[in-house]
Amino acid sequence: MRAGDVLPPLEIEVTRTLIVAGALASRDYQDVHHDPEAARAKGSPDVFMNILTTNGLVGRYITDTFGPEAVIRKVAIRLGVPNYPGDTMVLRGTVEDVRDGDTVVVRITGDNGIGRHVGGTVTVTLPRRDVARGIGTVTVTVQDGDER
């Protein structure tokens, strides 16, 4: 793995249930995340996703891509346009840097039908075998010393 490697995209359907469930799971009871009438009264066309749900989806993207042994060390994201029900957010990532042989910095973007919802970086530590040989690859040494 090296700087410039592009990760496969992840499409996420933004449903009303995802928005409300994410807000409740993160204990964000702001009415704009669950009450359409209150959201409209505050100038929004509908409820919209909170940053904690977005942060969780970014984490999911990283662990889905790099596997369960990946350890997220830092998430530095900024929100842009809202995620509204009925849209699709597409998360994309590009390896920006590989440090110390096992730490990867990934530039993340998440776009929906009206623009960029989220952007930033995620720093993740991977098992050394994944960095050296490719994501998800395990090296097996047989008795004669050959690696496969």
For each residue, the residues with C-beta under 8 A, 3 or more apart:
1: 5 95 98 104 126 130 131 134 135
2: 5 95 98
3: 95 96 97 98
4: 94 95
5: 1 2 94 95
6: 92 93 94 95
7: 61 65 92 93 94 95 106
8: 65
9: 90 91 92
10: 60 61 64 65 90 91
11: 88 89 90
12: 18 57 88 89 90 91
13: 18 88
14: 18 19 49 83 84 85 86 87 88 89 112
15: 18 19 85 86
16: 19 20 47 85
17: 20 21
18: 12 13 14 15 21 22 49 53
19: 14 15 16 22 23 33 34 47 48 49 50 53 83 85
20: 16 17 23 24 33 34 47
21: 17 18 24 25
22: 18 19 25 26 33 49 50 52 53 56
23: 19 20 26 28 29 30 33 34 49 50 52 53
24: 20 21 27 28 29 34
25: 21 22 53
26: 22 23 50 52 53 56
27: 24
28: 23 24 33 50 52
29: 23 24 33 34
30: 23 33 50
31: 34 35 38 39
32: 35 38 39 42 44 47 48
33: 19 20 22 23 28 29 30 47 48 49 50
34: 19 20 23 24 29 31 47
35: 31 32 38 39 47
36: 39 40 46 47
37: 40 41
38: 31 32 35 41 42
39: 31 32 35 36 42 44 45 46 47 48
40: 36 37 43 44 45 46
41: 37 38
42: 32 38 39
43: 40
44: 32 39 40 47 48 82
45: 39 40 84
46: 36 39 40 84 85
47: 16 19 20 32 33 34 35 36 39 44 84 85
48: 19 32 33 39 44 82 83 84
49: 14 18 19 22 23 33 53 54 82 83 117
50: 19 22 23 26 28 30 33 53 54
51: 54 55 77 79
52: 22 23 26 28 55 56
53: 18 19 22 23 25 26 49 50 56 57
54: 49 50 51 57 58 77 79 83 110 117 118
55: 51 52 58 59 75 77
56: 22 26 52 53 59 60
57: 12 53 54 60 61 89 91 110
58: 54 55 61 62 75 77 91 108 110 118 120 122
59: 55 56 62 63 72 75 122
60: 10 56 57 63 64
61: 7 10 57 58 64 65 91 93 108
62: 58 59 65 66 70 72 93 106 122 124
63: 59 60 66 67 68 70 72
64: 10 60 61
65: 7 8 10 61 62 93 135
66: 62 63 69 70 104 124 126 130 135
67: 63 70 126 130 135 136
68: 63
69: 66 126 127 130
70: 62 63 66 67 124 125 126 130
71: 124 125
72: 59 62 63 75 122 123 124
73: 103 123 124 125
74: 121 122 123
75: 55 58 59 72 120 121 122 123
76: 120 121 122
77: 51 54 55 58 108 118 119 120 121 122
78: 118 119 120
79: 51 54 117 118
80: 115 116 117 118 119
81: 112 114 115 116 117
82: 44 48 49 114 117
83: 14 19 48 49 54 87 89 112 117
84: 14 45 46 47 48 87 112 114
85: 14 15 16 19 46 47
86: 14 15
87: 14 83 84 112 113 114
88: 11 12 13 14 112 113
89: 11 12 14 57 83 110 111 112 117 118
90: 9 10 11 12 110 111 112
91: 9 10 12 57 58 61 108 109 110 118
92: 6 7 9 108 109 110 111
93: 6 7 61 62 65 106 107 108 109 122
94: 4 5 6 7 106 107
95: 1 2 3 4 5 6 7 98 104 105 106 107
96: 3 105 106 107 121
97: 3 104 105
98: 1 2 3 95 101 103 104 105 131
99: 103 104 105
100: 103
101: 98 128 131 132
102: 125 126 127 128 131
103: 73 98 99 100 123 124 125 126
104: 1 66 95 97 98 99 123 124 125 126 131
105: 95 96 97 98 99 121 122 123
106: 7 62 93 94 95 96 121 122 123 124
107: 93 94 95 96 120 121
108: 58 61 77 91 92 93 118 119 120 121 122
109: 91 92 93 116 118 119
110: 54 57 58 89 90 91 92 116 117 118 119
111: 89 90 92 115 116 117
112: 14 81 83 84 87 88 89 90 115 117
113: 87 88
114: 81 82 84 87
115: 80 81 111 112
116: 80 81 109 110 111 119
117: 49 54 79 80 81 82 83 89 110 111 112
118: 54 58 77 78 79 80 89 91 108 109 110
119: 77 78 80 108 109 110 116
120: 58 75 76 77 78 107 108
121: 74 75 76 77 96 105 106 107 108
122: 58 59 62 72 74 75 76 77 93 105 106 108
123: 72 73 74 75 103 104 105 106
124: 62 66 70 71 72 73 103 104 106
125: 70 71 73 102 103 104
126: 1 66 67 69 70 102 103 104 130 131 135
127: 69 102 130 131
128: 101 102 131 132
129: 132 133 137 138 139
130: 1 66 67 69 70 126 127 133 134 135 136 137
131: 1 98 101 102 104 126 127 128
132: 101 128 129
133: 129 130 137 138 139
134: 1 130 137
135: 1 65 66 67 126 130
136: 67 130
137: 129 130 133 134
138: 129 133
139: 129 133 147 148
140: 147 148
141: 145 146 147
142: 145 146 148
143:
144:
145: 141 142
146: 141 142
147: 139 140 141
148: 139 140 142
